[in-house]
Amino acid sequence: MSIPEYKWEKVALDDPNRCQMPTRSGYCYNKAVEGSQYCLAHGGYQGAKRIEKVNMKNYKLAKFHERADELSESESITSLRDEVGLLRMLIEEKINRCTDKNDLLLISGPLSDLIMKSEKLVTAMYRLEEKMGQHIDKTKLVNLAQIMIEIINKYITNPEVLDAIGEDFYNALAEA
């Protein structure tokens, strides 16, 4: 940590920036470090450290907000599915870096944490998609297939072809 530039400077008795350390002859005559009540000799660097720490915290907070704004406006991050994919890639990368059982044991904590986060994200994504009506239950899917068969029935009159199409639809739904 760097201490701000400090000039040893004697000040008048009534100067508000005078060091507040009591001495045998009253108070210290040195100028206090900016952000502190004391000069450098009497611990004023602690005030300078505190100011530097607060400034660093504010800088990091501003950078965080700037990055959060960038990510929220980014077109490349479009959904929770992207986040799930990213987590899965991180899990895969961690596993791929392991060369033996000991490596796997060493990363088991962070790996477990990533897997738990992935599971929570998948669960949240499922709930969100369900609330938004992006899930379709089996009954609706079967009804949709029936409607599609009826549409095809308008244009194809051969019953054997219709039966084959219906069977293929049913098999496809069963696999899905």
C-alpha positions as CSV (number, residue, x, y, z in Angstrom):
1,M,0.0,0.0,0.0
2,S,1.3,3.4,-0.9
3,I,1.0,6.3,1.5
4,P,-0.1,9.5,-0.2
5,E,2.6,12.1,-0.6
6,Y,3.1,13.8,2.7
7,K,5.1,16.9,3.4
8,W,6.4,17.5,6.9
9,E,5.0,20.8,7.7
10,K,4.7,22.8,11.0
11,V,1.4,24.5,11.4
12,A,0.0,27.2,13.7
13,L,-1.7,26.4,17.0
14,D,-5.1,27.3,15.6
15,D,-4.7,25.4,12.3
16,P,-7.7,22.9,11.9
17,N,-5.3,20.5,10.1
18,R,-2.9,20.3,13.1
19,C,-2.0,16.8,14.5
20,Q,-4.2,16.0,17.5
21,M,-1.5,13.9,19.4
22,P,-1.0,15.3,22.9
23,T,2.7,15.9,23.7
24,R,4.5,17.2,26.9
25,S,4.3,20.7,25.5
26,G,0.7,20.5,24.3
27,Y,-0.3,19.1,20.9
28,C,2.0,18.1,18.1
29,Y,2.9,21.0,15.7
30,N,2.9,18.9,12.5
31,K,0.3,19.0,9.9
32,A,-2.1,16.0,10.0
33,V,-2.2,13.5,7.1
34,E,-5.2,14.1,4.9
35,G,-8.1,12.0,6.2
36,S,-6.6,11.6,9.6
37,Q,-6.3,13.6,12.8
38,Y,-2.7,12.8,13.2
39,C,0.6,13.4,11.4
40,L,2.6,10.7,9.8
41,A,4.8,10.3,13.0
42,H,1.8,9.7,15.2
43,G,-0.1,7.2,13.1
44,G,-1.7,9.4,10.4
45,Y,-0.8,6.7,7.8
46,Q,-3.8,4.7,9.2
47,G,-6.1,7.4,8.0
48,A,-4.4,7.4,4.7
49,K,-4.8,3.6,4.5
50,R,-8.4,3.9,5.3
51,I,-9.0,6.5,2.6
52,E,-7.1,4.4,0.1
53,K,-9.1,1.3,1.1
54,V,-12.4,3.2,0.7
55,N,-11.3,4.5,-2.7
56,M,-10.4,1.0,-3.8
57,K,-13.7,-0.3,-2.7
58,N,-15.6,2.4,-4.5
59,Y,-13.5,1.8,-7.6
60,K,-14.2,-2.0,-7.5
61,L,-17.9,-1.3,-6.9
62,A,-18.0,1.1,-9.9
63,K,-16.3,-1.5,-12.1
64,F,-18.8,-4.1,-10.9
65,H,-21.7,-1.9,-11.8
66,E,-20.2,-1.1,-15.2
67,R,-19.7,-4.8,-16.0
68,A,-23.2,-5.7,-14.7
69,D,-24.6,-3.1,-17.1
70,E,-22.6,-4.5,-20.0
71,L,-23.8,-8.0,-19.3
72,S,-27.4,-7.0,-18.9
73,E,-27.4,-5.3,-22.2
74,S,-25.4,-7.9,-24.1
75,E,-27.2,-9.7,-26.9
76,S,-24.9,-12.7,-26.5
77,I,-26.3,-13.6,-23.1
78,T,-29.9,-14.2,-24.0
79,S,-31.2,-16.8,-21.5
80,L,-30.6,-19.0,-18.6
81,R,-29.8,-21.7,-21.1
82,D,-26.6,-19.9,-21.9
83,E,-25.7,-19.7,-18.2
84,V,-26.4,-23.5,-17.8
85,G,-24.2,-24.2,-20.8
86,L,-21.4,-22.0,-19.4
87,L,-21.5,-23.8,-16.1
88,R,-21.4,-27.2,-17.8
89,M,-18.4,-26.1,-19.8
90,L,-16.7,-25.0,-16.6
91,I,-17.4,-28.4,-15.0
92,E,-16.1,-30.2,-18.1
93,E,-13.0,-28.1,-18.1
94,K,-12.2,-28.8,-14.5
95,I,-12.7,-32.5,-15.0
96,N,-10.5,-32.5,-18.1
97,R,-7.6,-30.9,-16.2
98,C,-7.5,-33.8,-13.9
99,T,-4.7,-36.3,-14.7
100,D,-5.3,-38.8,-11.9
101,K,-7.5,-39.6,-8.9
102,N,-5.6,-37.2,-6.6
103,D,-6.3,-34.2,-8.9
104,L,-10.0,-35.2,-9.0
105,L,-10.0,-35.4,-5.2
106,L,-8.4,-32.0,-4.9
107,I,-11.0,-30.3,-7.0
108,S,-13.9,-32.2,-5.6
109,G,-15.0,-29.3,-3.4
110,P,-15.1,-26.6,-6.2
111,L,-16.5,-29.2,-8.6
112,S,-19.3,-30.1,-6.2
113,D,-20.1,-26.4,-5.8
114,L,-20.3,-25.9,-9.6
115,I,-22.6,-29.0,-9.9
116,M,-24.9,-27.7,-7.2
117,K,-25.0,-24.3,-8.8
118,S,-25.8,-25.9,-12.1
119,E,-28.6,-27.9,-10.6
120,K,-30.1,-24.8,-9.0
121,L,-29.9,-22.9,-12.3
122,V,-31.5,-25.7,-14.2
123,T,-34.4,-25.9,-11.6
124,A,-34.9,-22.1,-11.8
125,M,-34.8,-22.2,-15.6
126,Y,-37.4,-25.0,-15.6
127,R,-39.7,-23.1,-13.3
128,L,-39.3,-19.9,-15.3
129,E,-40.1,-21.7,-18.6
130,E,-43.1,-23.4,-17.0
131,K,-44.5,-20.1,-15.7
132,M,-44.0,-18.5,-19.2
133,G,-45.9,-21.4,-20.8
134,Q,-43.0,-22.8,-22.7
135,H,-43.6,-26.3,-21.5
136,I,-46.3,-28.5,-23.1
137,D,-47.7,-31.5,-21.4
138,K,-48.3,-34.9,-23.0
139,T,-52.0,-34.4,-23.4
140,K,-51.6,-31.2,-25.4
141,L,-48.9,-32.8,-27.5
142,V,-51.1,-35.7,-28.4
143,N,-54.0,-33.3,-29.2
144,L,-51.6,-31.3,-31.4
145,A,-50.6,-34.5,-33.2
146,Q,-54.3,-35.4,-33.8
147,I,-54.9,-31.9,-35.3
148,M,-51.9,-32.4,-37.6
149,I,-53.2,-35.8,-38.7
150,E,-56.7,-34.2,-39.4
151,I,-55.0,-31.5,-41.5
152,I,-53.0,-34.1,-43.5
153,N,-56.3,-36.2,-43.8
154,K,-57.8,-33.3,-45.8
155,Y,-55.2,-33.7,-48.5
156,I,-54.3,-37.4,-48.4
157,T,-57.2,-39.8,-49.0
158,N,-55.3,-43.1,-48.8
159,P,-56.2,-44.7,-45.4
160,E,-53.0,-46.8,-45.3
161,V,-50.8,-43.7,-45.8
162,L,-52.8,-41.9,-43.1
163,D,-52.4,-44.8,-40.7
164,A,-48.6,-44.9,-41.3
165,I,-48.3,-41.1,-40.7
166,G,-50.4,-41.5,-37.5
167,E,-48.2,-44.3,-36.3
168,D,-45.1,-42.3,-37.0
169,F,-46.4,-39.4,-35.1
170,Y,-47.3,-41.6,-32.1
171,N,-43.9,-43.2,-32.1
172,A,-42.2,-39.8,-32.3
173,L,-44.2,-38.6,-29.4
174,A,-43.4,-41.7,-27.4
175,E,-39.7,-41.1,-27.9
176,A,-39.9,-37.5,-27.0
